[in-house]
Amino acid sequence: MASSSISQAPILHSIAATHLKPRSNPTTSSPWRRRTFRLPVIRASTLCESSALLHAAKHTVDTYIENGMVVGLGTGQASAMAIQYLGQQLRSGALKDLVGIPMSVAIASEAAKAGIPLDQYATTSQIDFAFADADVMEEETLVAVIGRRILQEDESLIQEKLILNAARKLVFIMTEKQYKSDLEGSIPVLVQSLGWMEAAEAIEDLFLGDAEVWRRAAIGQAGPTGGDFPLITREGHNILDLIFTSPIQSLGEVARSLDKLGGVVDHGVISKYPCTAVIASSEKGLRIVDQMPRDAAGIA
């Protein structure tokens, strides 16, 4: 494992506001009445995390993107920051002759507004570099989970994985709490809409006692079946959230097990080499990890 750190001082913000208004009570010596307004509380930790992600996004653009590259533009908060910064670099002339390959319609819109020239992904696309947010990443293996946040029909987990896997070099951006062993939470699983329940039952049986399976709803939380409005992807698939109730021992093993099930189209587990993790921390600065996954063979 190759790891390096880049220091960054944490940023703290405090907010206060008052307004003074004349007071008409003649019995009071002071002619003013103080009125205090409550503003929405923004936690210092949230602001620090956003600042750290911005630093990670800028580092990704400055370190890995060069003139003339075809760049896969990923989804997520840090990726959106990287897209805005990349647009600034193009407008200033620091970078030139770039083409972006967006991973969703929303990202295409953001990138176009930032002034990044765009092209559509094709199976023949030669992508030099790609970046994206990882929902979580497994220490040691650098196997990541993506797709936990997909809520719109125009987003495609399939296209995102195709672009990430096609890139010659890949960077995942995340916070320190998203990079760890003994991962928790969910893994999105794409299944055929027709017969989704059979696929859900097979997945539940496979991970019996360790996880639950819920069909993702297009609106809010609608229970295990996805309610009356289950999310349907642009390819016509349902998303099943495989929600682990105990720590995930190996993302690689989970992926290989899912790949063998009938009705499963794809999932949010991805392993790619070469891959770099850019890990943002408001206290420790940036941590950069490059590693060849040793036990992730066979994961797409």
Secondary structure, 3 states (H helix, E strand, C coil): CEEEEECCCCCCCCCCCEEEEECCCCCCCCCEEEEECCCCCCCHHHHHHHHHHHHHHHHHHHHHCCCCCEEEECCCHHHHHHHHHHHHHHHHCCCCCCEEEECEHHHHHHHHHCCCCECCCCCCCCCCEEEEECCEEECCCCCEECCCCCCCCCECHHHHHHHHHHCCEEEEEEEHHHEECCEEEEEEEEEECCCHHHHHHHHHHHCCCCEEEEECECCCCCCCCCCCCECECCCCEEEEEEEEEEEECCHHHHHHHHHCCCCEEEECEECCCCEEEEEEECCCEEEEEECCCCCCCCCC
